[in-house]
Amino acid sequence: MFRLTQYMQELVHPTPVRRRAGTPKPVVIWNLTRRCNLRCRHCYTTSADVHFPGELTHEQAMGVLDDLKAFGIPALILSGGEPLSRFDFFDLAERARELGFRHLSLSTNGTKLAECADRIADLGFDYVGISLDGIGPVNDWFRGVDGAFEAALAGVRACKARDVKVGLRFTLTEDNANMLSQMLDLCDGEGVDKFYLSHLVYAGRGDKNRGEDAAHVRTRTAMDHLIDRAWVAVAEGEPLEIVTGNNDADAVWFLRWAERNFAPEKVAHLRAHLEAWGGNSSGLGVANIDHQGRVHPDTYWSDYTVGSVKERPFSELWTGDDPMLAALRQRPRPLKGRCGACAFQAVCGGNTRIRALQVTGDPWAEDPACYLSNREIGVEEAARLTVTPFRGKSHDPAHRFI
């Protein structure tokens, strides 16, 4: 995750640079279930409203919580599918709160929140992230169910009425990029605390629909708009926090923006902070446990499994000798192509490796979603990959909204 607002603050109110000491404990994103009441076009878990066999039992899930707490992870994010669809969700959430995790979050589609907002508030979740992919019918088309937008918006309002910190997550594609400004206005109008712009990752249905990924020029435009909005918020003391995810080239784009607008010493300070952050953190600062207890380098690496918590504790798997985790933790990583020649490797960490793997079969190839030019990343000559659209049945053009 690239915390745009946080690093923009460094240009106004600089703080000392703090670098990582050793291998950090990861933020764990735990997909409690694969069941979901929606059918999102870019769902990375290919969830549906059916029973999926092999999910952790209640006892196994409770054991995972105990191990994660003893291991000392900094944050736990309960996700899905739709996590509120799991039969013992509130039992697990109550146990997590009793154990005293430093940061406990819920990632949800929001449609079930209004009916259980009191329990969410009573549990003291530090943050509730709600996914929306546009306004009204646009969101409902992406999410596959009519009325999903209104139900999620009711969830937002129910949480805010109970002083629960809420964020909106918006996945940018060709079909909804024109709604970015309206989404930000929605955040302002509803008192939303955080806006998360997620770039498309080629996993699950997101891989099938990769041809809908936002073109580079549209991504650049979206990021310019987001940076402008973040700067206004910082300059005027507005509370909305803006972050992005799944394209660490955003940090480089922001750094280039700072080069055009701030003195060299401020830019140098910003770059030092960005390099201390280090960009993509798959297998290092973030980990995933899926609905069957399999451990992955992040939520999108479903085809690569470190091991299963049904057989060994997460803490042992994460600190073992897995070769992919070892490679992902290298700095610099063994990158190829444009990423290997990029002058900003220390800032973005090589970006999202799973996209490179899905397009080329090589996890160390260049990320095809890097939207900066060769000149902008200090590369003289390099071939740019072309993202290959999925050749299956296309969606009805009448449902496009731009």
Helices and strands as residue ranges (DSSP letters): H 4-12, E 27-31, H 58-71, E 76-79, G 83-85, H 89-99, E 104-108, G 114-116, H 117-123, E 127-131, H 137-143, H 148-161, E 166-172, G 177-179, H 180-190, E 194-199, H 205-208, G 210-212, H 216-236, E 241-245, H 249-261, H 264-277, E 286-289, E 294-296, E 307-308, H 314-318, H 323-328, H 337-341, H 345-348, H 353-360, G 375-377, G 397-399
